[in-house]
């Protein structure tokens, strides 16, 4: 189901929206859908440091392979964030 919605956007946002639509090969609505999905995923609750410590202390083992995968994922995400900020 789709809903028609009207937004008021500033000129910079409109230009970014158009640029992303062209870059991603989708409509402006497609860019908004994708961006909202990504923002919603980022807004999902993360475990707190206290929860992480409790899990660690519970003795739930993690394989070396899984640890390597998580470390690589973390490195990749940090690199992408650096690139997005123009730091690399």
Secondary structure in CASP SS format (residue, H / E / C, confidence):
PFRMAT SS
TARGET T0000
AUTHOR 0000-0000-0000
METHOD secondary structure of the structure
MODEL  1
X C 1.00
X C 1.00
X C 1.00
X C 1.00
X C 1.00
X C 1.00
X C 1.00
X C 1.00
X C 1.00
X C 1.00
X H 1.00
X H 1.00
X H 1.00
X H 1.00
X H 1.00
X H 1.00
X H 1.00
X H 1.00
X H 1.00
X H 1.00
X H 1.00
X H 1.00
X H 1.00
X H 1.00
X C 1.00
X C 1.00
X C 1.00
X H 1.00
X H 1.00
X H 1.00
X H 1.00
X H 1.00
X H 1.00
X H 1.00
X H 1.00
X H 1.00
X H 1.00
X H 1.00
X H 1.00
X H 1.00
X H 1.00
X H 1.00
X H 1.00
X C 1.00
X C 1.00
X C 1.00
X C 1.00
X C 1.00
X H 1.00
X H 1.00
X H 1.00
X H 1.00
X H 1.00
X H 1.00
X H 1.00
X H 1.00
X H 1.00
X C 1.00
X C 1.00
X C 1.00
X C 1.00
X C 1.00
X C 1.00
X H 1.00
X H 1.00
X H 1.00
X H 1.00
X H 1.00
X H 1.00
X H 1.00
X H 1.00
X H 1.00
X H 1.00
X H 1.00
X H 1.00
X H 1.00
X H 1.00
X H 1.00
X H 1.00
X H 1.00
X H 1.00
X H 1.00
X H 1.00
X H 1.00
X C 1.00
X C 1.00
X C 1.00
X C 1.00
END
